Amino acid sequence: MTKLLLILATLLLPLINVAQTTIKGTVKDQDNATAISFASVSITDKNQNKIVTATTDQTGHFSIQLPTSFISGNLSVSYMGYTKYNKEITASNLPEMLNITLVKEQNQLNEVVVDARKNAITIKGDKTIIDVDTSGIGNGNNGLETVARVAGMRLDKDQNLVYRGNKDIQIMINGRKSLLSGDALREYIRSLKGSDIKSVEIIAQPSSRYEAAGTAGIVNIVLKKSSVTGLSGNISTAAYKGDYFKSRQGGRLFYNDSLWTITTNGSYYNGKSVNYRHIKQNIAIDGNEKIIDQYNTWLPVTTSSSLNFAVERKINKNQIVSTEWQYYNEKSDETTQGYTNEYLDNNLKNTVNLSQFFKVPEKRVSGNVFYNYTSDSLTTKLDVQANFLQFSKKKNGAQTNDYANGSFMELAGENKTSYTIANLQADFRQKFEKNINFEAGAKYSYVKMDYYNRYKTNNTELLFIPDSLLVNDFNYDEKLASGYVQASGEFGRWNIQAGMRMEYYNFAATSQINFKVNKGEYSNLFPSLSFGYKNENNQYQFSYSKRIGRPNYLSLNPYYEYIDAYTLNIGNPALQPQYYDSFELSYIYKSKLNLNLYGYLYKDGFIQVIDYQREQNYNVTYDANAAKGNRFGFSASMPYEPAKWWTMQLSLDTYFTGEKSAIENFSYDGTGFGYDLNFYQSADLKNNWKFTMNCFYNGLSTTPSGFTQATYDISLTAKKSLLNKKLVAEAGCTNLLKKSLYNETTRINNVSTDWTNRWETRNYYVQLTYYFGSGKNKEVKATSLKDETKRM
């Protein structure tokens, strides 16, 4: 480790030169003191010859290196929609720090408004930055609709954000992972106005400063900061009608002054939903065909509530301390009714009726303490945070199998799962001359999981596992230490970023019932590299990173979970992490056309094995490190404005996969191809009316082991702003055609399995949101537990 750090320091040292003449400053809006990003800064000599240029960063900061021959000249700052700023400077009397404010132009030509879109999308380092105001995606939209309009993003059937078909993305607020998750996070983003959001950053290939887990990427929502003091917020209520009725209420409250920022938000949900599942399995046995045909209807009735509270205190102009806490409570009554028909050569051999009822309460308490130091010159930053989470979930109830011969089996009992997660993290950033940045950080996290279940049955003969295995007591402890170094720089039209993350992982999984202990430890290096080039109309970027996928905590438990009369799920203590080599090549033309070529190679990939036990006549399912393969994709997005009041965006994502499994009874080697289309359009009409339509088509796709059917649907929304835009009334229908479902067929060896999962897709809804106060706020820095909690 010491040698590695010395090598990295040697490589980075030549980049650092603090002895050269530099002008630093910040550029802000004169009216509201908000930072102006991507403003053009240039210096000319006494003959008006331009000798050096720069662009302000996300904080409005710039740093310009002057040539040693410079004696005197003019510094100018320009940005579309603002009056140009000019200042005479001399080498003998350079200011230490310039605080520049720009004044908005009073009369802007239509051509100027259009040209301002040239900075709507910018590639910088590992980020693609979408400026919400200049791109126009926030106009009349809430926060969720605004983020969903970013290239590659869309909303799934439950209105969760999905990026390139993957919903396991990390959501960050102002550069920090949010304490909120699931429904609470979605409703928080929805409660924002599009005008509250300054920019959306897509980090498709996270660099070394981020967690090494996952391939879905990161979405960072950067909120606008305001000097406006006082109280503001909003309240909302919504009702939904699909197959069943459901409702949601929520609110947000903010207080902001020169020293304090206090925020709180909460939500309450009550509703019933449904999910229809059909699994048909065809098994070829000695020239005969056996069919196991299952139908289940899952009906959960759920109530949930969440409360989030955060306080930030500005100690002085350089230091900030904050804390944030969240409480989440959910109760669900889950009923399942279904049946299984077993055929042999189309002759009905057996029928088993299934009925289940479970009560599933869940609680979550999480919190953090955060400290930030920023130097006067904005060149040095230090973040330190401690995060904590306590989670508990119970499942109590029973299921009954009724057989055709009149016999039955009842399985009743309880299941308890609890997690305690804590971590400590520090991040340091230093800006040097020539726009060179250096970053370093460290993190230590601890995870403890306790899992216990105890079931009993009235008929052990119909239970195809020993009743002694119906009791499971499992403990899991994990320690993860990591550190990273990273350097980046801008050299004219080029930018480059390189880093290395180091991780040490140690775990112990203990099964108390059979006295088995599974221990493991490993160390890994995760390099990352990106470089980009941009001129007036074209931006290019290439990025690479090594990634890891760790098994879920419970997957390492040697448990037996009885699913139904034909399915048994078991854990796999032998699971190891899976690794990816991930890359992306991006091109943006005139901040409109967005093209991306991306992909990854992987080994030891997780797959769910379905192993049919011929003699016992049931399936055993488990996760295994059985896959080796690749995925390559191409995405494109293009906005279009037929008229000032009418906007469109068409997005395409197409992908090619290849995968091989050599595991016994579940071996295959194949390729697959698929594509997704998304078409969005909105119309801003007179009297504050806004209409939107979102259509998607997921084409018929092949997989390495089978194929999935095409799905498509349309969602419609109408909005009306009232009371000087303080009240927003909204109504619409999601998945109007009810064609959004999951259907996949796999064919492996002598077994063919067809899954169909149809949920409550079509939902009519109405929503009212009232905004009060200044309408602008500053968010408290959030916590960082996403990597640990997503494996729960």
C-alpha positions in Angstrom: 0.0 0.0 0.0 2.8 2.4 0.9 4.6 1.8 -2.4 1.3 2.4 -4.3 0.8 5.7 -2.6 4.4 6.8 -3.3 4.0 5.9 -7.0 0.7 7.9 -7.2 2.3 10.9 -5.5 5.2 10.8 -7.8 2.9 10.7 -10.8 0.8 13.6 -9.5 3.7 15.8 -8.2 4.7 17.2 -11.6 1.1 18.5 -12.1 1.4 20.8 -9.1 3.0 24.1 -9.6 1.9 26.7 -7.1 4.4 29.4 -7.9 2.9 30.7 -11.1 0.8 33.9 -11.5 -2.9 33.1 -11.2 -6.1 35.1 -11.2 -9.0 33.5 -9.2 -12.5 34.6 -8.7 -16.2 33.8 -8.6 -19.0 34.9 -10.9 -22.6 35.4 -9.5 -25.9 36.9 -10.4 -26.3 40.4 -9.0 -30.0 40.0 -8.2 -29.9 36.7 -6.2 -26.2 36.0 -5.6 -26.5 32.5 -7.2 -23.3 31.2 -8.9 -23.2 31.3 -12.7 -21.8 28.1 -14.2 -20.0 27.9 -17.6 -19.5 31.7 -17.9 -16.8 32.6 -20.3 -13.7 34.4 -18.8 -11.0 35.8 -21.0 -8.0 38.0 -20.7 -6.6 40.2 -23.6 -3.3 42.0 -23.7 -2.9 45.8 -24.2 -3.3 45.3 -27.9 -6.7 43.5 -27.4 -5.2 40.1 -28.4 -6.9 37.3 -26.5 -4.1 35.4 -24.7 -6.0 33.1 -22.3 -9.6 31.8 -21.6 -11.4 29.8 -19.0 -14.9 28.7 -17.9 -16.5 28.9 -14.5 -17.3 25.6 -12.7 -20.5 24.5 -11.0 -19.8 26.9 -8.0 -19.1 29.9 -10.3 -15.4 29.7 -9.6 -12.6 30.2 -12.1 -8.8 30.2 -12.1 -6.6 31.6 -14.9 -2.9 31.1 -15.3 -1.2 34.1 -16.8 1.9 33.9 -19.0 5.1 35.3 -17.5 5.2 37.9 -20.4 1.9 39.5 -19.3 2.2 43.1 -18.2 -1.3 44.6 -18.5 -4.6 44.0 -20.2 -8.3 43.5 -19.8 -10.3 40.8 -18.0 -13.8 40.1 -19.4 -16.6 37.8 -18.3 -19.6 37.0 -20.5 -22.7 34.8 -20.3 -25.8 34.8 -22.4 -28.5 37.0 -21.1 -26.1 39.2 -19.0 -24.2 42.4 -19.6 -20.5 41.8 -20.3 -18.2 42.6 -17.4 -14.8 44.3 -18.1 -11.9 45.1 -15.8 -8.4 46.5 -16.5 -5.6 44.5 -14.7 -1.9 44.8 -14.4 0.7 42.2 -13.5 2.2 44.5 -10.8 -1.2 44.8 -9.0 -3.2 41.6 -9.5 -6.2 41.1 -7.1 -5.9 38.1 -4.8 -9.6 37.2 -5.4 -12.2 38.7 -7.7 -15.9 38.6 -6.7 -17.7 39.4 -10.0 -21.4 40.0 -10.3 -23.2 40.1 -13.6 -26.3 42.1 -14.4 -29.1 40.7 -16.5 -29.8 42.3 -19.8 -33.1 44.2 -19.9 -33.9 43.6 -23.6 -32.9 40.2 -24.9 -33.5 39.2 -28.5 -35.1 35.9 -29.4 -31.9 34.8 -31.1 -30.0 35.2 -27.8 -32.5 33.0 -25.9 -31.9 30.2 -28.5 -28.1 30.6 -28.4 -28.2 30.2 -24.6 -29.0 26.5 -25.1 -25.4 25.9 -26.3 -24.5 25.4 -22.7 -27.5 23.2 -21.8 -25.4 20.0 -21.7 -21.7 20.0 -20.7 -19.3 17.1 -20.2 -16.8 17.6 -17.4 -14.7 14.8 -15.9 -16.9 11.8 -15.2 -20.1 13.9 -15.4 -22.6 14.9 -18.0 -24.2 18.1 -16.6 -27.6 19.2 -17.8 -28.4 22.8 -16.9 -32.2 22.8 -16.2 -32.9 26.5 -17.0 -31.0 26.7 -20.3 -32.3 23.3 -21.5 -35.9 24.2 -20.6 -36.7 20.8 -19.0 -37.9 22.3 -15.8 -40.5 24.6 -17.2 -43.8 23.7 -15.5 -42.6 20.3 -14.4 -42.1 18.9 -10.9 -38.7 17.5 -9.9 -39.5 14.0 -10.9 -40.7 15.0 -14.3 -37.7 17.2 -14.8 -35.1 14.5 -14.0 -37.1 12.0 -16.2 -36.5 14.2 -19.2 -32.8 13.8 -19.0 -31.4 11.7 -21.9 -31.4 8.0 -20.9 -33.8 8.5 -18.0 -37.5 7.4 -17.8 -40.1 6.5 -15.2 -41.2 2.9 -14.7 -44.7 1.6 -13.8 -44.3 2.8 -10.2 -42.9 6.2 -11.2 -39.4 5.3 -10.1 -36.5 6.7 -12.1 -34.8 4.3 -14.5 -31.6 4.9 -16.3 -30.9 2.8 -19.5 -33.3 0.1 -18.3 -31.8 -0.1 -14.8 -33.6 1.2 -11.7 -30.7 0.4 -9.3 -29.3 3.9 -9.8 -27.9 5.9 -6.9 -29.7 9.2 -6.3 -27.7 12.0 -4.8 -28.9 15.5 -3.7 -26.3 18.2 -3.9 -23.5 15.7 -4.2 -24.6 13.6 -1.2 -26.5 10.3 -1.2 -30.0 10.9 0.2 -31.2 9.4 3.5 -34.5 8.8 1.8 -35.1 5.7 -0.3 -37.9 4.0 -2.2 -41.3 5.7 -2.1 -40.1 8.4 0.3 -37.3 9.4 -2.0 -39.5 9.4 -5.1 -42.1 11.6 -3.4 -39.5 14.0 -2.2 -38.2 14.5 -5.7 -41.7 14.9 -7.0 -42.4 17.6 -4.4 -39.7 19.8 -5.9 -40.4 22.3 -8.6 -38.4 22.0 -11.8 -37.3 25.6 -11.1 -35.8 24.5 -7.8 -33.2 22.4 -9.6 -30.1 24.0 -11.0 -28.7 21.0 -12.8 -28.9 17.3 -13.1 -25.6 15.4 -13.3 -25.4 11.9 -14.9 -22.4 10.0 -13.7 -22.6 6.8 -15.9 -19.1 5.7 -15.1 -18.4 6.7 -11.5 -14.8 7.6 -10.8 -12.7 6.4 -7.9 -14.1 9.0 -5.4 -17.5 7.1 -5.5 -18.3 3.6 -4.3 -17.1 0.8 -6.5 -20.3 -1.2 -6.4 -22.8 -1.4 -9.2 -23.0 -0.6 -12.9 -26.2 1.5 -13.1 -24.5 4.9 -12.4 -25.3 7.9 -10.3 -27.8 10.8 -10.7 -26.9 13.9 -8.8 -29.7 16.5 -8.4 -28.1 19.9 -7.8 -30.6 22.3 -6.2 -30.5 26.1 -6.5 -29.3 28.0 -3.5 -31.0 31.2 -2.5 -30.1 34.2 -0.3 -33.9 34.7 0.4 -34.6 34.3 4.1 -37.7 33.1 5.8 -40.2 30.3 5.8 -41.4 28.4 2.7 -42.6 25.0 1.6 -45.5 23.1 0.1 -48.3 20.6 0.9 -49.8 18.1 -1.5 -52.5 15.4 -1.7 -53.1 12.8 -4.4 -55.6 10.1 -5.1 -55.1 7.1 -7.5 -57.5 4.6 -8.9 -56.3 1.5 -10.7 -57.8 -1.9 -9.8 -58.0 -0.5 -6.3 -58.0 3.0 -4.6 -54.9 4.5 -3.0 -54.0 7.9 -1.7 -50.9 9.9 -0.7 -50.3 13.1 1.2 -47.1 15.0 1.8 -45.5 18.3 2.7 -42.2 20.1 2.9 -41.2 23.0 5.2 -38.0 25.2 5.0 -36.5 27.9 7.1 -33.4 29.8 5.9 -31.4 32.7 7.2 -27.8 33.8 7.3 -26.8 31.1 9.8 -29.5 28.5 9.9 -31.1 26.2 7.4 -33.9 23.9 8.8 -35.8 21.5 6.5 -38.4 18.9 7.2 -40.6 16.8 4.9 -43.0 13.9 5.4 -45.4 11.7 3.5 -48.3 9.3 4.2 -49.5 6.5 1.9 -52.5 4.2 2.2 -53.7 1.8 -0.5 -54.3 -1.6 -1.9 -52.6 -3.0 -5.0 -52.4 -6.3 -6.9 -49.9 -8.4 -8.8 -50.8 -11.3 -11.1 -48.2 -13.9 -11.6 -48.2 -16.9 -14.0 -45.3 -19.4 -14.3 -45.5 -22.3 -16.7 -42.7 -24.9 -16.7 -42.3 -27.5 -19.4 -40.0 -30.4 -18.5 -38.9 -33.1 -21.0 -38.5 -36.5 -19.2 -37.7 -39.7 -21.1 -39.8 -38.7 -24.1 -42.7 -37.4 -21.9 -43.6 -33.8 -21.2 -44.4 -32.7 -17.7 -46.0 -29.3 -17.2 -46.2 -27.4 -13.9 -48.6 -24.5 -14.4 -48.9 -21.9 -11.6 -51.2 -18.9 -11.1 -50.9 -16.6 -8.1 -52.6 -13.3 -7.2 -50.8 -11.1 -4.6 -52.9 -8.5 -2.8 -51.0 -6.2 -0.4 -52.8 -3.5 1.6 -50.1 -1.1 2.7 -49.9 2.0 4.9 -46.6 3.9 5.2 -45.4 7.1 6.7 -42.0 8.9 6.7 -40.6 12.0 8.4 -37.3 13.6 7.6 -35.7 16.4 9.6 -32.5 18.3 9.0 -30.6 21.3 10.5 -27.6 23.1 9.1 -25.6 25.7 11.0 -23.1 28.0 9.4 -20.3 28.3 12.0 -18.5 31.0 10.0 -17.8 31.8 6.3 -15.6 28.7 6.0 -17.3 26.0 8.1 -20.7 24.3 8.1 -22.1 21.6 10.3 -25.4 19.7 9.8 -27.4 16.7 10.9 -30.2 14.9 9.3 -32.6 12.2 10.6 -35.3 10.1 9.1 -38.0 7.8 10.4 -39.9 5.4 8.1 -42.7 3.1 9.1 -44.6 0.7 6.9 -47.3 -1.9 7.6 -48.6 -4.4 5.0 -51.2 -7.1 5.1 -50.3 -9.4 2.3 -52.8 -12.0 0.9 -51.9 -14.5 -1.8 -54.4 -16.8 -3.5 -53.4 -19.3 -6.2 -53.2 -22.8 -7.6 -50.8 -25.1 -9.4 -51.9 -27.7 -12.0 -49.5 -30.6 -12.8 -49.8 -32.3 -16.1 -48.1 -35.3 -17.7 -48.5 -35.5 -21.4 -51.5 -33.1 -21.2 -53.2 -35.3 -18.6 -54.0 -33.5 -15.2 -52.1 -35.4 -12.5 -52.5 -33.1 -9.5 -53.9 -29.8 -8.3 -52.6 -27.8 -5.3 -54.5 -24.7 -4.1 -52.4 -22.1 -2.3 -53.5 -19.5 0.2 -51.3 -17.2 2.2 -51.7 -14.3 4.7 -48.8 -12.4 6.3 -48.5 -9.3 8.3 -45.3 -7.5 7.4 -44.4 -4.4 9.6 -41.1 -2.6 8.8 -39.3 0.3 10.5 -36.2 2.3 9.6 -34.4 5.0 11.6 -31.3 6.7 10.0 -29.3 9.7 10.6 -26.0 11.5 10.0 -23.7 14.3 11.2 -21.9 16.3 8.5 -19.0 18.8 8.6 -17.7 20.9 5.7 -14.7 23.3 5.6 -14.1 25.5 2.5 -11.2 27.9 2.2 -11.6 31.6 1.3 -10.2 30.9 -2.1 -12.5 27.9 -2.6 -9.4 25.9 -3.5 -9.5 23.6 -0.4 -12.5 21.6 0.7 -12.9 19.0 3.5 -16.0 16.9 4.1 -16.4 14.6 7.1 -19.5 12.6 7.9 -20.8 9.8 10.1 -23.9 7.9 9.1 -26.1 5.4 11.0 -29.1 3.2 10.1 -31.3 0.8 12.1 -33.7 -1.4 10.2 -36.1 -4.1 11.3 -38.7 -6.2 9.4 -41.0 -8.9 10.6 -43.2 -11.4 8.8 -45.9 -13.3 10.7 -48.5 -15.5 9.2 -49.3 -18.8 7.5 -49.7 -20.5 4.2 -51.9 -23.5 3.4 -51.6 -26.0 0.5 -54.8 -27.9 -0.3 -54.3 -31.1 -2.4 -56.8 -32.8 -4.7 -57.0 -35.9 -2.6 -58.3 -33.9 0.4 -55.1 -33.6 2.4 -53.6 -30.3 3.3 -50.4 -28.8 4.8 -50.2 -25.6 6.9 -46.9 -23.8 7.4 -47.1 -21.1 10.1 -44.6 -19.1 11.9 -42.5 -15.9 12.1 -39.6 -14.3 10.4 -37.4 -11.5 11.8 -34.7 -9.5 10.0 -32.7 -6.6 11.4 -29.8 -4.5 10.2 -27.4 -2.1 11.9 -25.3 -0.1 9.5 -22.7 2.6 10.4 -20.0 4.3 8.5 -17.4 7.1 8.8 -16.2 9.0 5.7 -13.8 11.9 4.9 -13.2 13.6 1.5 -10.5 16.1 0.8 -10.3 18.3 -2.3 -7.5 20.7 -3.4 -7.4 22.9 -6.4 -4.0 23.8 -7.8 -2.8 26.0 -10.6 -3.6 25.3 -14.2 -7.0 24.0 -13.1 -5.5 21.0 -11.5 -7.6 19.3 -8.9 -6.5 16.6 -6.4 -8.9 14.5 -4.3 -8.4 12.0 -1.6 -10.6 10.2 0.9 -11.3 7.3 3.1 -14.3 5.4 4.4 -14.9 2.7 7.0 -18.3 0.9 7.2 -19.7 -1.7 9.5 -22.8 -3.9 8.8 -24.5 -6.3 11.2 -27.4 -8.4 10.2 -29.5 -10.8 12.4 -32.0 -13.1 10.7 -34.3 -15.5 12.5 -37.3 -17.6 11.4 -39.2 -20.4 13.1 -42.0 -22.3 11.2 -44.0 -25.4 12.1 -46.3 -27.6 10.0 -49.2 -29.9 10.7 -48.1 -32.5 8.0 -44.4 -33.2 7.7 -45.0 -35.8 5.0 -46.1 -33.2 2.5 -43.1 -30.9 3.3 -40.2 -31.8 1.1 -37.6 -30.7 3.6 -36.9 -31.9 7.1 -38.8 -30.0 9.7 -35.6 -29.4 11.5 -34.6 -27.0 8.7 -37.6 -24.8 9.4 -35.7 -23.0 12.1 -32.9 -20.7 11.0 -30.8 -18.4 13.1 -28.2 -16.5 11.0 -25.8 -13.6 11.9 -23.7 -11.6 9.4 -20.9 -9.1 10.2 -19.1 -7.1 7.6 -16.3 -4.5 7.7 -15.2 -2.6 4.7 -12.3 -0.1 4.6 -11.6 1.9 1.5 -9.5 4.9 0.4 -9.0 6.7 -2.9 -6.8 9.3 -4.7 -7.8 11.1 -7.8 -6.4 13.9 -9.9 -8.1 15.9 -12.7 -7.1 18.8 -14.9 -8.2 21.0 -17.8 -5.7 21.8 -20.6 -7.4 24.1 -23.1 -10.1 22.1 -24.8 -9.0 18.9 -23.1 -9.8 17.5 -19.7 -8.5 14.4 -18.0 -9.3 12.6 -14.7 -7.6 9.5 -13.3 -7.9 7.8 -9.9 -7.5 4.7 -7.9 -9.7 3.3 -5.2 -8.5 0.6 -2.7 -10.8 -1.6 -0.7 -10.4 -4.2 2.1 -13.4 -6.4 2.8 -13.9 -8.7 5.7 -17.0 -10.7 6.6 -18.2 -13.5 8.9 -21.5 -15.3 8.3 -22.6 -17.6 11.1 -25.4 -20.1 11.1 -26.3 -20.7 14.8 -28.4 -23.7 14.2 -25.8 -26.0 12.5 -22.8 -24.1 14.0 -21.3 -23.3 10.7 -19.1 -20.2 10.1 -18.3 -18.8 6.7 -15.5 -16.2 6.8 -13.8 -14.3 4.0 -11.6 -11.4 3.2 -10.2 -9.8 0.1 -8.6 -6.6 -1.2 -9.2 -5.0 -4.5 -8.0 -2.0 -6.6 -10.5 -0.1 -8.7 -8.9 2.2 -11.3 -10.8 4.8 -13.2 -9.9 7.1 -16.1 -11.8 9.6 -18.2 -10.8 12.2 -20.7 -12.8 14.6 -22.8 -12.5 17.2 -25.6 -14.8 20.1 -26.5 -15.1 22.9 -28.9 -17.9 25.3 -29.8 -20.4 22.6 -31.1 -18.9 19.3 -30.2 -18.1 17.5 -27.0 -16.5 14.1 -26.6 -15.8 11.9 -23.6 -14.3 8.5 -22.9 -14.4 6.9 -19.4 -13.4 3.6 -17.9 -13.8 2.1 -14.4 -13.6 -1.2 -12.7 -16.7 -2.1 -10.7 -17.8 -4.7 -8.2 -21.1 -6.4 -7.4 -21.4 -7.9 -3.9 -23.9 -10.6 -2.9 -26.9 -9.6 -0.8 -26.3 -10.2 2.9 -29.1 -12.8 3.1 -27.9 -14.7 0.1 -24.9 -15.9 2.1 -27.3 -17.5 4.6 -27.6 -21.3 4.2 -31.4 -21.0 4.7 -34.3 -23.0 3.3 -37.4 -20.9 2.2 -40.5 -22.9 1.3 -42.2 -20.9 -1.5 -44.9 -23.3 -2.6 -45.6 -27.1 -3.2 -43.2 -27.1 -6.2 -40.5 -24.5 -5.2 -37.8 -24.3 -2.6 -35.4 -21.4 -2.3 -32.0 -21.8 -0.6 -29.1 -19.6 0.3 -25.5 -20.0 -1.0 -22.7 -19.4 1.5 -20.1 -19.9 -1.3 -21.2 -16.7 -3.2 -18.3 -14.4 -4.2 -18.3 -10.9 -5.6 -18.7 -10.3 -9.3 -16.4 -7.9 -11.2 -17.0 -5.6 -14.2 -14.8 -3.7 -16.6 -17.0 -0.9 -17.6 -16.6 1.9 -20.3 -18.5 4.6 -22.1 -17.9 6.8 -25.1 -20.1 9.9 -25.4 -20.7 12.6 -28.0 -22.9 15.7 -27.7 -23.6 18.0 -30.6 -24.8 21.6 -29.9 -26.1 20.5 -26.5 -28.9 18.7 -28.2 -28.0 15.4 -30.0 -26.6 13.0 -27.3 -25.0 9.8 -28.5 -23.4 7.1 -26.2 -21.7 3.9 -26.7 -21.3 1.9 -23.5 -20.7 -1.5 -22.1 -19.0 -3.8 -19.7 -17.4 -7.2 -19.4 -17.9 -9.4 -16.4 -17.0 -12.6 -14.7 -18.4 -14.6 -11.8 -21.7 -13.0 -12.5 -24.8 -13.7 -10.4 -27.5 -15.8 -11.9 -30.6 -17.4 -10.3 -30.4 -21.1 -10.9 -33.6 -23.2 -11.2 -32.6 -26.8 -10.6 -35.5 -29.3 -11.2 -35.2 -32.3 -8.8 -36.6 -35.1 -10.9 -37.0 -37.7 -8.2 -38.7 -35.3 -5.7 -40.6 -33.4 -8.4 -39.9 -29.8 -7.3 -37.5 -26.9 -8.1 -34.6 -25.7 -6.0 -33.7 -22.1 -6.8 -30.5 -20.3 -5.6 -28.0 -17.7 -6.6 -24.6 -18.7 -8.0 -21.4 -17.2 -9.5 -22.0 -18.9 -12.8 -22.0 -16.3 -15.5 -19.3 -14.9 -17.7 -20.3 -12.4 -20.4 -20.7 -8.9 -21.7 -23.2 -6.2 -22.5 -22.7 -3.5 -25.1 -25.2 -0.7 -25.7 -25.9 2.3 -27.8 -28.2 5.2 -26.7 -29.3 8.3 -28.5 -31.4 11.2 -27.5 -32.6 14.3 -29.5 -34.9 17.1 -28.3 -36.9 19.0 -30.9 -39.1 22.1 -30.7 -41.7 22.3 -33.4 -42.9 25.6 -31.8 -42.1 27.7 -28.8 -44.9 26.1 -26.8 -44.3 22.5 -28.0 -41.3 20.4 -27.1 -40.4 16.8 -28.0 -37.7 14.3 -27.1 -37.0 11.0 -28.7 -34.7 8.5 -27.0 -33.4 5.1 -28.2 -31.4 2.5 -26.3 -30.3 -0.7 -28.0 -28.1 -3.4 -26.5 -26.3 -6.6 -27.3 -25.5 -9.2 -24.6 -23.5 -12.4 -24.5 -23.4 -14.8 -21.5 -22.2 -18.3 -20.7 -22.9 -20.6 -17.7 -21.2 -23.9 -17.1 -23.1 -24.8 -13.9 -24.4 -28.3 -13.6 -28.1 -28.6 -14.7 -28.2 -25.0 -15.7 -25.6 -24.6 -18.5 -26.1 -22.3 -21.5 -24.1 -20.2 -23.9 -25.9 -17.6 -26.0 -26.3 -14.0 -27.1 -29.2 -11.6 -27.0 -30.3 -8.3 -28.5 -33.0 -5.8 -27.6 -34.0 -2.1 -27.9 -36.2 0.4 -26.1 -37.8 3.6 -27.5 -39.1 6.5 -25.4 -41.0 9.4 -26.8 -41.9 12.5 -24.7 -43.7 15.6 -25.7 -45.2 18.5 -23.8 -47.3 21.6 -24.7 -47.3 24.8 -22.7 -50.6 26.6 -23.6 -52.2 29.8 -22.5 -53.7 30.4 -19.1 -51.0 28.3 -17.4 -52.1 25.0 -19.0 -49.6 22.2 -19.6 -50.1 18.8 -21.3 -47.6 16.0 -21.5 -47.6 12.6 -23.1 -45.0 9.9 -22.5 -44.9 6.8 -24.7 -42.5 3.8 -24.5 -41.9 0.7 -26.6 -39.7 -2.1 -25.4 -39.2 -4.3 -28.4 -39.1 -8.1 -28.5 -35.7 -9.0 -27.3 -33.6 -12.2 -27.1 -31.5 -13.2 -24.1 -28.6 -15.6 -23.8 -31.1 -18.2 -22.4 -34.4 -17.2 -24.0 -36.5 -14.1 -25.0 -38.8 -11.5 -23.6 -42.0 -10.2 -25.2 -42.5 -6.6 -26.4 -44.3 -4.2 -24.1 -45.5 -0.7 -24.7 -47.8 2.0 -23.1 -48.8 5.6 -23.0 -49.1 8.0 -20.0 -51.0 11.3 -20.2 -50.9 14.4 -17.8 -52.7 17.7 -17.7 -51.7 20.6 -15.4 -53.2 23.9 -14.5 -51.4 26.5 -12.4 -53.7 28.8 -10.3 -53.3 31.6 -7.7 -50.3 33.1 -9.3 -48.7 29.6 -9.7 -49.0 28.9 -6.0 -51.5 26.1 -6.6 -50.9 23.4 -9.2 -53.7 21.0 -10.1 -52.8 17.9 -12.0 -54.7 14.9 -13.4 -53.7 12.1 -15.7 -53.4 8.4 -16.4 -50.3 6.2 -16.3 -50.0 3.1 -18.5 -53.3 3.8 -20.2 -53.2 0.7 -22.5 -52.3 -1.8 -19.7 -49.6 -3.3 -21.9 -46.8 -2.7 -19.4 -45.9 -6.2 -18.0 -43.0 -8.6 -17.6 -42.9 -11.7 -19.7 -39.8 -13.8 -20.2 -39.2 -17.3 -21.5 -36.0 -19.3 -20.7 -34.9 -22.6 -22.3 -32.1 -24.3 -20.6 -31.3 -28.0 -21.1 -34.6 -29.9 -21.0 -36.5 -27.3 -19.1 -38.5 -24.4 -20.5 -39.9 -21.8 -18.1 -42.3 -18.9 -19.0 -42.8 -16.0 -16.5 -45.6 -13.5 -16.8 -45.9 -10.8 -14.1 -48.8 -8.4 -14.6 -49.2 -5.6 -12.1 -51.8 -2.9 -11.5 -50.5 -0.7 -14.3 -53.3 1.6 -15.4 -53.8 4.3 -12.8 -56.0 7.4 -13.0 -54.9 10.1 -10.6 -55.5 13.6 -9.4 -53.1 15.7 -7.4 -53.1 19.2 -5.8 -49.9 20.9 -4.6 -49.9 24.3 -2.9 -46.6 26.3 -2.6 -46.2 29.0 0.0 -43.4 31.4 1.2 -40.5 32.3 -1.0 -40.5 29.0 -2.8 -36.8 28.7 -2.8 -34.6 26.8 -0.3 -31.2 25.4 0.4 -30.9 21.7 1.2 -29.0 20.3 4.0 -26.2 17.8 3.0 -27.6 14.3 3.1 -26.1 11.0 4.3 -24.2 8.3 2.5 -25.5 4.7 3.1 -26.6 3.7 -0.4 -24.0 1.1 -1.1 -24.7 -0.7 2.2 -28.5 -0.5 2.2 -29.1 -1.6 -1.4 -27.8 -5.1 -0.5 -30.4 -5.6 2.2 
